[in-house]
Amino acid sequence: MQPTTPESAVLNECAAATYVGVSTQFLRQSRHYGTRPGHAEGPPFVRLGGGRAIRYLKADLDAWLQNHRCEPTPLPAEFKRGN
């Protein structure tokens, strides 16, 4: 058996929710409803054992977080101090 590396780590629903900072309910709803207008898209997942076991790959969660990363908007000059 190969050792699990950080890149290939497999997480259950609870561990995945903790890792990315969302609720397990969010993960369940995003799996059940998929992508809907006005709702956040959930991370990719793996369905095992006839569909009952759900797992998340750590690499997929990292990529999902990176894709949802936001840069701060620069403050317009008229709002900066000293103007």
MODELLER restraints for C-alpha pairs under 7 A, 6 or more apart:
rsr = mdl.restraints
at = mdl.atoms
rsr.add(forms.Gaussian(group=physical.xy_distance, feature=features.Distance(at['CA:7:A'], at['CA:58:A']), mean=6.47, stdev=0.5))
rsr.add(forms.Gaussian(group=physical.xy_distance, feature=features.Distance(at['CA:7:A'], at['CA:59:A']), mean=5.61, stdev=0.5))
rsr.add(forms.Gaussian(group=physical.xy_distance, feature=features.Distance(at['CA:8:A'], at['CA:57:A']), mean=6.65, stdev=0.5))
rsr.add(forms.Gaussian(group=physical.xy_distance, feature=features.Distance(at['CA:8:A'], at['CA:58:A']), mean=6.55, stdev=0.5))
rsr.add(forms.Gaussian(group=physical.xy_distance, feature=features.Distance(at['CA:8:A'], at['CA:59:A']), mean=6.73, stdev=0.5))
rsr.add(forms.Gaussian(group=physical.xy_distance, feature=features.Distance(at['CA:9:A'], at['CA:57:A']), mean=5.99, stdev=0.5))
rsr.add(forms.Gaussian(group=physical.xy_distance, feature=features.Distance(at['CA:9:A'], at['CA:58:A']), mean=5.37, stdev=0.5))
rsr.add(forms.Gaussian(group=physical.xy_distance, feature=features.Distance(at['CA:10:A'], at['CA:55:A']), mean=6.35, stdev=0.5))
rsr.add(forms.Gaussian(group=physical.xy_distance, feature=features.Distance(at['CA:10:A'], at['CA:56:A']), mean=5.68, stdev=0.5))
rsr.add(forms.Gaussian(group=physical.xy_distance, feature=features.Distance(at['CA:10:A'], at['CA:57:A']), mean=4.70, stdev=0.5))
rsr.add(forms.Gaussian(group=physical.xy_distance, feature=features.Distance(at['CA:10:A'], at['CA:58:A']), mean=6.02, stdev=0.5))
rsr.add(forms.Gaussian(group=physical.xy_distance, feature=features.Distance(at['CA:11:A'], at['CA:55:A']), mean=5.56, stdev=0.5))
rsr.add(forms.Gaussian(group=physical.xy_distance, feature=features.Distance(at['CA:11:A'], at['CA:56:A']), mean=5.11, stdev=0.5))
rsr.add(forms.Gaussian(group=physical.xy_distance, feature=features.Distance(at['CA:11:A'], at['CA:57:A']), mean=6.25, stdev=0.5))
rsr.add(forms.Gaussian(group=physical.xy_distance, feature=features.Distance(at['CA:11:A'], at['CA:58:A']), mean=6.77, stdev=0.5))
rsr.add(forms.Gaussian(group=physical.xy_distance, feature=features.Distance(at['CA:12:A'], at['CA:54:A']), mean=6.53, stdev=0.5))
rsr.add(forms.Gaussian(group=physical.xy_distance, feature=features.Distance(at['CA:12:A'], at['CA:55:A']), mean=4.78, stdev=0.5))
rsr.add(forms.Gaussian(group=physical.xy_distance, feature=features.Distance(at['CA:12:A'], at['CA:56:A']), mean=6.27, stdev=0.5))
rsr.add(forms.Gaussian(group=physical.xy_distance, feature=features.Distance(at['CA:13:A'], at['CA:24:A']), mean=6.44, stdev=0.5))
rsr.add(forms.Gaussian(group=physical.xy_distance, feature=features.Distance(at['CA:13:A'], at['CA:54:A']), mean=6.66, stdev=0.5))
rsr.add(forms.Gaussian(group=physical.xy_distance, feature=features.Distance(at['CA:13:A'], at['CA:55:A']), mean=6.27, stdev=0.5))
rsr.add(forms.Gaussian(group=physical.xy_distance, feature=features.Distance(at['CA:14:A'], at['CA:24:A']), mean=6.07, stdev=0.5))
rsr.add(forms.Gaussian(group=physical.xy_distance, feature=features.Distance(at['CA:16:A'], at['CA:56:A']), mean=6.44, stdev=0.5))
rsr.add(forms.Gaussian(group=physical.xy_distance, feature=features.Distance(at['CA:17:A'], at['CA:23:A']), mean=5.51, stdev=0.5))
rsr.add(forms.Gaussian(group=physical.xy_distance, feature=features.Distance(at['CA:17:A'], at['CA:24:A']), mean=5.50, stdev=0.5))
rsr.add(forms.Gaussian(group=physical.xy_distance, feature=features.Distance(at['CA:27:A'], at['CA:42:A']), mean=6.27, stdev=0.5))
rsr.add(forms.Gaussian(group=physical.xy_distance, feature=features.Distance(at['CA:30:A'], at['CA:41:A']), mean=6.36, stdev=0.5))
rsr.add(forms.Gaussian(group=physical.xy_distance, feature=features.Distance(at['CA:30:A'], at['CA:42:A']), mean=5.02, stdev=0.5))
rsr.add(forms.Gaussian(group=physical.xy_distance, feature=features.Distance(at['CA:35:A'], at['CA:41:A']), mean=5.43, stdev=0.5))
rsr.add(forms.Gaussian(group=physical.xy_distance, feature=features.Distance(at['CA:43:A'], at['CA:61:A']), mean=6.19, stdev=0.5))
rsr.add(forms.Gaussian(group=physical.xy_distance, feature=features.Distance(at['CA:43:A'], at['CA:64:A']), mean=5.73, stdev=0.5))
rsr.add(forms.Gaussian(group=physical.xy_distance, feature=features.Distance(at['CA:44:A'], at['CA:60:A']), mean=6.41, stdev=0.5))
rsr.add(forms.Gaussian(group=physical.xy_distance, feature=features.Distance(at['CA:45:A'], at['CA:54:A']), mean=6.80, stdev=0.5))
rsr.add(forms.Gaussian(group=physical.xy_distance, feature=features.Distance(at['CA:45:A'], at['CA:55:A']), mean=5.87, stdev=0.5))
rsr.add(forms.Gaussian(group=physical.xy_distance, feature=features.Distance(at['CA:45:A'], at['CA:56:A']), mean=4.82, stdev=0.5))
rsr.add(forms.Gaussian(group=physical.xy_distance, feature=features.Distance(at['CA:46:A'], at['CA:54:A']), mean=5.71, stdev=0.5))
rsr.add(forms.Gaussian(group=physical.xy_distance, feature=features.Distance(at['CA:46:A'], at['CA:55:A']), mean=5.08, stdev=0.5))
rsr.add(forms.Gaussian(group=physical.xy_distance, feature=features.Distance(at['CA:46:A'], at['CA:56:A']), mean=5.97, stdev=0.5))
rsr.add(forms.Gaussian(group=physical.xy_distance, feature=features.Distance(at['CA:47:A'], at['CA:53:A']), mean=5.83, stdev=0.5))
rsr.add(forms.Gaussian(group=physical.xy_distance, feature=features.Distance(at['CA:47:A'], at['CA:54:A']), mean=4.78, stdev=0.5))
rsr.add(forms.Gaussian(group=physical.xy_distance, feature=features.Distance(at['CA:47:A'], at['CA:55:A']), mean=6.50, stdev=0.5))
rsr.add(forms.Gaussian(group=physical.xy_distance, feature=features.Distance(at['CA:48:A'], at['CA:54:A']), mean=6.16, stdev=0.5))
